[in-house]
């Protein structure tokens, strides 16, 4: 069963560190936990019309959070850092963030 690109790329990660990577055509996304690097690369190329050079993935553990005397863990998630090729255009969504 094939997955849709929207099911693989869930949302962008917008932090100071991830925004600094956009200068080097490096974009960070929250992706599906069961997605592999090949699926992530194809999904980014399909959604944004760019050429992907490489994909780095990492599993992020959920952090402990407290609310008064109650505590629990936020859910764990998977992060993908996608590097575009030199001749590829940038992703317009991130251009308006600066």
MODELLER restraints for C-alpha pairs under 7 A, 6 or more apart:
rsr = mdl.restraints
at = mdl.atoms
rsr.add(forms.Gaussian(group=physical.xy_distance, feature=features.Distance(at['CA:5:A'], at['CA:43:A']), mean=4.49, stdev=0.5))
rsr.add(forms.Gaussian(group=physical.xy_distance, feature=features.Distance(at['CA:5:A'], at['CA:47:A']), mean=6.77, stdev=0.5))
rsr.add(forms.Gaussian(group=physical.xy_distance, feature=features.Distance(at['CA:7:A'], at['CA:32:A']), mean=6.98, stdev=0.5))
rsr.add(forms.Gaussian(group=physical.xy_distance, feature=features.Distance(at['CA:8:A'], at['CA:31:A']), mean=5.44, stdev=0.5))
rsr.add(forms.Gaussian(group=physical.xy_distance, feature=features.Distance(at['CA:8:A'], at['CA:32:A']), mean=5.06, stdev=0.5))
rsr.add(forms.Gaussian(group=physical.xy_distance, feature=features.Distance(at['CA:8:A'], at['CA:35:A']), mean=6.38, stdev=0.5))
rsr.add(forms.Gaussian(group=physical.xy_distance, feature=features.Distance(at['CA:8:A'], at['CA:40:A']), mean=6.57, stdev=0.5))
rsr.add(forms.Gaussian(group=physical.xy_distance, feature=features.Distance(at['CA:8:A'], at['CA:43:A']), mean=6.83, stdev=0.5))
rsr.add(forms.Gaussian(group=physical.xy_distance, feature=features.Distance(at['CA:9:A'], at['CA:29:A']), mean=6.68, stdev=0.5))
rsr.add(forms.Gaussian(group=physical.xy_distance, feature=features.Distance(at['CA:9:A'], at['CA:30:A']), mean=6.41, stdev=0.5))
rsr.add(forms.Gaussian(group=physical.xy_distance, feature=features.Distance(at['CA:9:A'], at['CA:31:A']), mean=4.74, stdev=0.5))
rsr.add(forms.Gaussian(group=physical.xy_distance, feature=features.Distance(at['CA:9:A'], at['CA:32:A']), mean=6.74, stdev=0.5))
rsr.add(forms.Gaussian(group=physical.xy_distance, feature=features.Distance(at['CA:9:A'], at['CA:43:A']), mean=6.92, stdev=0.5))
rsr.add(forms.Gaussian(group=physical.xy_distance, feature=features.Distance(at['CA:10:A'], at['CA:30:A']), mean=5.50, stdev=0.5))
rsr.add(forms.Gaussian(group=physical.xy_distance, feature=features.Distance(at['CA:10:A'], at['CA:31:A']), mean=5.24, stdev=0.5))
rsr.add(forms.Gaussian(group=physical.xy_distance, feature=features.Distance(at['CA:10:A'], at['CA:32:A']), mean=6.79, stdev=0.5))
rsr.add(forms.Gaussian(group=physical.xy_distance, feature=features.Distance(at['CA:11:A'], at['CA:29:A']), mean=5.74, stdev=0.5))
rsr.add(forms.Gaussian(group=physical.xy_distance, feature=features.Distance(at['CA:11:A'], at['CA:30:A']), mean=5.29, stdev=0.5))
rsr.add(forms.Gaussian(group=physical.xy_distance, feature=features.Distance(at['CA:12:A'], at['CA:28:A']), mean=6.06, stdev=0.5))
rsr.add(forms.Gaussian(group=physical.xy_distance, feature=features.Distance(at['CA:12:A'], at['CA:29:A']), mean=4.24, stdev=0.5))
rsr.add(forms.Gaussian(group=physical.xy_distance, feature=features.Distance(at['CA:12:A'], at['CA:30:A']), mean=5.97, stdev=0.5))
rsr.add(forms.Gaussian(group=physical.xy_distance, feature=features.Distance(at['CA:13:A'], at['CA:28:A']), mean=5.47, stdev=0.5))
rsr.add(forms.Gaussian(group=physical.xy_distance, feature=features.Distance(at['CA:13:A'], at['CA:29:A']), mean=5.20, stdev=0.5))
rsr.add(forms.Gaussian(group=physical.xy_distance, feature=features.Distance(at['CA:13:A'], at['CA:30:A']), mean=6.44, stdev=0.5))
rsr.add(forms.Gaussian(group=physical.xy_distance, feature=features.Distance(at['CA:18:A'], at['CA:27:A']), mean=6.73, stdev=0.5))
rsr.add(forms.Gaussian(group=physical.xy_distance, feature=features.Distance(at['CA:18:A'], at['CA:28:A']), mean=6.12, stdev=0.5))
rsr.add(forms.Gaussian(group=physical.xy_distance, feature=features.Distance(at['CA:21:A'], at['CA:27:A']), mean=6.47, stdev=0.5))
rsr.add(forms.Gaussian(group=physical.xy_distance, feature=features.Distance(at['CA:25:A'], at['CA:83:A']), mean=5.82, stdev=0.5))
rsr.add(forms.Gaussian(group=physical.xy_distance, feature=features.Distance(at['CA:25:A'], at['CA:84:A']), mean=5.51, stdev=0.5))
rsr.add(forms.Gaussian(group=physical.xy_distance, feature=features.Distance(at['CA:25:A'], at['CA:90:A']), mean=6.64, stdev=0.5))
rsr.add(forms.Gaussian(group=physical.xy_distance, feature=features.Distance(at['CA:26:A'], at['CA:81:A']), mean=6.55, stdev=0.5))
rsr.add(forms.Gaussian(group=physical.xy_distance, feature=features.Distance(at['CA:26:A'], at['CA:82:A']), mean=5.58, stdev=0.5))
rsr.add(forms.Gaussian(group=physical.xy_distance, feature=features.Distance(at['CA:26:A'], at['CA:83:A']), mean=4.43, stdev=0.5))
rsr.add(forms.Gaussian(group=physical.xy_distance, feature=features.Distance(at['CA:26:A'], at['CA:84:A']), mean=6.49, stdev=0.5))
rsr.add(forms.Gaussian(group=physical.xy_distance, feature=features.Distance(at['CA:27:A'], at['CA:81:A']), mean=5.62, stdev=0.5))
rsr.add(forms.Gaussian(group=physical.xy_distance, feature=features.Distance(at['CA:27:A'], at['CA:82:A']), mean=5.19, stdev=0.5))
rsr.add(forms.Gaussian(group=physical.xy_distance, feature=features.Distance(at['CA:27:A'], at['CA:83:A']), mean=6.47, stdev=0.5))
rsr.add(forms.Gaussian(group=physical.xy_distance, feature=features.Distance(at['CA:28:A'], at['CA:80:A']), mean=5.68, stdev=0.5))
rsr.add(forms.Gaussian(group=physical.xy_distance, feature=features.Distance(at['CA:28:A'], at['CA:81:A']), mean=4.44, stdev=0.5))
rsr.add(forms.Gaussian(group=physical.xy_distance, feature=features.Distance(at['CA:28:A'], at['CA:82:A']), mean=6.20, stdev=0.5))
rsr.add(forms.Gaussian(group=physical.xy_distance, feature=features.Distance(at['CA:29:A'], at['CA:79:A']), mean=5.83, stdev=0.5))
rsr.add(forms.Gaussian(group=physical.xy_distance, feature=features.Distance(at['CA:29:A'], at['CA:80:A']), mean=5.34, stdev=0.5))
rsr.add(forms.Gaussian(group=physical.xy_distance, feature=features.Distance(at['CA:29:A'], at['CA:81:A']), mean=6.56, stdev=0.5))
rsr.add(forms.Gaussian(group=physical.xy_distance, feature=features.Distance(at['CA:30:A'], at['CA:78:A']), mean=5.96, stdev=0.5))
rsr.add(forms.Gaussian(group=physical.xy_distance, feature=features.Distance(at['CA:30:A'], at['CA:79:A']), mean=4.80, stdev=0.5))
rsr.add(forms.Gaussian(group=physical.xy_distance, feature=features.Distance(at['CA:30:A'], at['CA:80:A']), mean=6.41, stdev=0.5))
rsr.add(forms.Gaussian(group=physical.xy_distance, feature=features.Distance(at['CA:31:A'], at['CA:78:A']), mean=5.63, stdev=0.5))
rsr.add(forms.Gaussian(group=physical.xy_distance, feature=features.Distance(at['CA:31:A'], at['CA:79:A']), mean=5.90, stdev=0.5))
rsr.add(forms.Gaussian(group=physical.xy_distance, feature=features.Distance(at['CA:31:A'], at['CA:80:A']), mean=6.54, stdev=0.5))
rsr.add(forms.Gaussian(group=physical.xy_distance, feature=features.Distance(at['CA:32:A'], at['CA:78:A']), mean=6.55, stdev=0.5))
rsr.add(forms.Gaussian(group=physical.xy_distance, feature=features.Distance(at['CA:33:A'], at['CA:77:A']), mean=6.41, stdev=0.5))
rsr.add(forms.Gaussian(group=physical.xy_distance, feature=features.Distance(at['CA:33:A'], at['CA:78:A']), mean=5.37, stdev=0.5))
rsr.add(forms.Gaussian(group=physical.xy_distance, feature=features.Distance(at['CA:37:A'], at['CA:55:A']), mean=5.93, stdev=0.5))
rsr.add(forms.Gaussian(group=physical.xy_distance, feature=features.Distance(at['CA:41:A'], at['CA:52:A']), mean=6.05, stdev=0.5))
rsr.add(forms.Gaussian(group=physical.xy_distance, feature=features.Distance(at['CA:41:A'], at['CA:55:A']), mean=6.71, stdev=0.5))
rsr.add(forms.Gaussian(group=physical.xy_distance, feature=features.Distance(at['CA:45:A'], at['CA:51:A']), mean=5.87, stdev=0.5))
rsr.add(forms.Gaussian(group=physical.xy_distance, feature=features.Distance(at['CA:45:A'], at['CA:52:A']), mean=6.59, stdev=0.5))
rsr.add(forms.Gaussian(group=physical.xy_distance, feature=features.Distance(at['CA:48:A'], at['CA:91:A']), mean=6.41, stdev=0.5))
rsr.add(forms.Gaussian(group=physical.xy_distance, feature=features.Distance(at['CA:50:A'], at['CA:88:A']), mean=5.72, stdev=0.5))
rsr.add(forms.Gaussian(group=physical.xy_distance, feature=features.Distance(at['CA:50:A'], at['CA:89:A']), mean=6.13, stdev=0.5))
rsr.add(forms.Gaussian(group=physical.xy_distance, feature=features.Distance(at['CA:51:A'], at['CA:84:A']), mean=5.84, stdev=0.5))
rsr.add(forms.Gaussian(group=physical.xy_distance, feature=features.Distance(at['CA:51:A'], at['CA:85:A']), mean=5.93, stdev=0.5))
rsr.add(forms.Gaussian(group=physical.xy_distance, feature=features.Distance(at['CA:51:A'], at['CA:88:A']), mean=5.40, stdev=0.5))
rsr.add(forms.Gaussian(group=physical.xy_distance, feature=features.Distance(at['CA:52:A'], at['CA:82:A']), mean=6.98, stdev=0.5))
rsr.add(forms.Gaussian(group=physical.xy_distance, feature=features.Distance(at['CA:52:A'], at['CA:83:A']), mean=6.12, stdev=0.5))
rsr.add(forms.Gaussian(group=physical.xy_distance, feature=features.Distance(at['CA:52:A'], at['CA:84:A']), mean=4.37, stdev=0.5))
rsr.add(forms.Gaussian(group=physical.xy_distance, feature=features.Distance(at['CA:52:A'], at['CA:85:A']), mean=5.70, stdev=0.5))
rsr.add(forms.Gaussian(group=physical.xy_distance, feature=features.Distance(at['CA:53:A'], at['CA:83:A']), mean=5.60, stdev=0.5))
rsr.add(forms.Gaussian(group=physical.xy_distance, feature=features.Distance(at['CA:53:A'], at['CA:84:A']), mean=4.92, stdev=0.5))
rsr.add(forms.Gaussian(group=physical.xy_distance, feature=features.Distance(at['CA:53:A'], at['CA:85:A']), mean=4.70, stdev=0.5))
rsr.add(forms.Gaussian(group=physical.xy_distance, feature=features.Distance(at['CA:54:A'], at['CA:82:A']), mean=6.10, stdev=0.5))
rsr.add(forms.Gaussian(group=physical.xy_distance, feature=features.Distance(at['CA:54:A'], at['CA:83:A']), mean=5.31, stdev=0.5))
rsr.add(forms.Gaussian(group=physical.xy_distance, feature=features.Distance(at['CA:54:A'], at['CA:84:A']), mean=6.98, stdev=0.5))
rsr.add(forms.Gaussian(group=physical.xy_distance, feature=features.Distance(at['CA:55:A'], at['CA:80:A']), mean=6.62, stdev=0.5))
rsr.add(forms.Gaussian(group=physical.xy_distance, feature=features.Distance(at['CA:55:A'], at['CA:81:A']), mean=5.80, stdev=0.5))
rsr.add(forms.Gaussian(group=physical.xy_distance, feature=features.Distance(at['CA:55:A'], at['CA:82:A']), mean=4.62, stdev=0.5))
rsr.add(forms.Gaussian(group=physical.xy_distance, feature=features.Distance(at['CA:55:A'], at['CA:83:A']), mean=6.25, stdev=0.5))
rsr.add(forms.Gaussian(group=physical.xy_distance, feature=features.Distance(at['CA:56:A'], at['CA:80:A']), mean=5.60, stdev=0.5))
rsr.add(forms.Gaussian(group=physical.xy_distance, feature=features.Distance(at['CA:56:A'], at['CA:81:A']), mean=5.11, stdev=0.5))
rsr.add(forms.Gaussian(group=physical.xy_distance, feature=features.Distance(at['CA:56:A'], at['CA:82:A']), mean=6.48, stdev=0.5))
rsr.add(forms.Gaussian(group=physical.xy_distance, feature=features.Distance(at['CA:57:A'], at['CA:79:A']), mean=5.64, stdev=0.5))
rsr.add(forms.Gaussian(group=physical.xy_distance, feature=features.Distance(at['CA:57:A'], at['CA:80:A']), mean=4.34, stdev=0.5))
rsr.add(forms.Gaussian(group=physical.xy_distance, feature=features.Distance(at['CA:57:A'], at['CA:81:A']), mean=6.28, stdev=0.5))
rsr.add(forms.Gaussian(group=physical.xy_distance, feature=features.Distance(at['CA:58:A'], at['CA:78:A']), mean=5.81, stdev=0.5))
rsr.add(forms.Gaussian(group=physical.xy_distance, feature=features.Distance(at['CA:58:A'], at['CA:79:A']), mean=5.35, stdev=0.5))
rsr.add(forms.Gaussian(group=physical.xy_distance, feature=features.Distance(at['CA:58:A'], at['CA:80:A']), mean=6.52, stdev=0.5))
rsr.add(forms.Gaussian(group=physical.xy_distance, feature=features.Distance(at['CA:59:A'], at['CA:77:A']), mean=5.98, stdev=0.5))
rsr.add(forms.Gaussian(group=physical.xy_distance, feature=features.Distance(at['CA:59:A'], at['CA:78:A']), mean=4.45, stdev=0.5))
rsr.add(forms.Gaussian(group=physical.xy_distance, feature=features.Distance(at['CA:59:A'], at['CA:79:A']), mean=6.25, stdev=0.5))
rsr.add(forms.Gaussian(group=physical.xy_distance, feature=features.Distance(at['CA:60:A'], at['CA:76:A']), mean=5.64, stdev=0.5))
rsr.add(forms.Gaussian(group=physical.xy_distance, feature=features.Distance(at['CA:60:A'], at['CA:77:A']), mean=5.29, stdev=0.5))
rsr.add(forms.Gaussian(group=physical.xy_distance, feature=features.Distance(at['CA:60:A'], at['CA:78:A']), mean=5.75, stdev=0.5))
rsr.add(forms.Gaussian(group=physical.xy_distance, feature=features.Distance(at['CA:60:A'], at['CA:79:A']), mean=6.90, stdev=0.5))
rsr.add(forms.Gaussian(group=physical.xy_distance, feature=features.Distance(at['CA:61:A'], at['CA:76:A']), mean=4.59, stdev=0.5))
rsr.add(forms.Gaussian(group=physical.xy_distance, feature=features.Distance(at['CA:61:A'], at['CA:77:A']), mean=6.76, stdev=0.5))
rsr.add(forms.Gaussian(group=physical.xy_distance, feature=features.Distance(at['CA:62:A'], at['CA:73:A']), mean=5.69, stdev=0.5))
rsr.add(forms.Gaussian(group=physical.xy_distance, feature=features.Distance(at['CA:62:A'], at['CA:74:A']), mean=4.67, stdev=0.5))
rsr.add(forms.Gaussian(group=physical.xy_distance, feature=features.Distance(at['CA:62:A'], at['CA:75:A']), mean=4.81, stdev=0.5))
rsr.add(forms.Gaussian(group=physical.xy_distance, feature=features.Distance(at['CA:62:A'], at['CA:76:A']), mean=4.18, stdev=0.5))
rsr.add(forms.Gaussian(group=physical.xy_distance, feature=features.Distance(at['CA:63:A'], at['CA:73:A']), mean=5.44, stdev=0.5))
rsr.add(forms.Gaussian(group=physical.xy_distance, feature=features.Distance(at['CA:63:A'], at['CA:74:A']), mean=5.41, stdev=0.5))
rsr.add(forms.Gaussian(group=physical.xy_distance, feature=features.Distance(at['CA:64:A'], at['CA:72:A']), mean=5.73, stdev=0.5))
rsr.add(forms.Gaussian(group=physical.xy_distance, feature=features.Distance(at['CA:64:A'], at['CA:73:A']), mean=4.44, stdev=0.5))
rsr.add(forms.Gaussian(group=physical.xy_distance, feature=features.Distance(at['CA:64:A'], at['CA:74:A']), mean=6.44, stdev=0.5))
rsr.add(forms.Gaussian(group=physical.xy_distance, feature=features.Distance(at['CA:65:A'], at['CA:71:A']), mean=5.66, stdev=0.5))
rsr.add(forms.Gaussian(group=physical.xy_distance, feature=features.Distance(at['CA:65:A'], at['CA:72:A']), mean=5.55, stdev=0.5))
rsr.add(forms.Gaussian(group=physical.xy_distance, feature=features.Distance(at['CA:65:A'], at['CA:73:A']), mean=5.82, stdev=0.5))
rsr.add(forms.Gaussian(group=physical.xy_distance, feature=features.Distance(at['CA:65:A'], at['CA:74:A']), mean=6.85, stdev=0.5))
rsr.add(forms.Gaussian(group=physical.xy_distance, feature=features.Distance(at['CA:66:A'], at['CA:72:A']), mean=6.50, stdev=0.5))
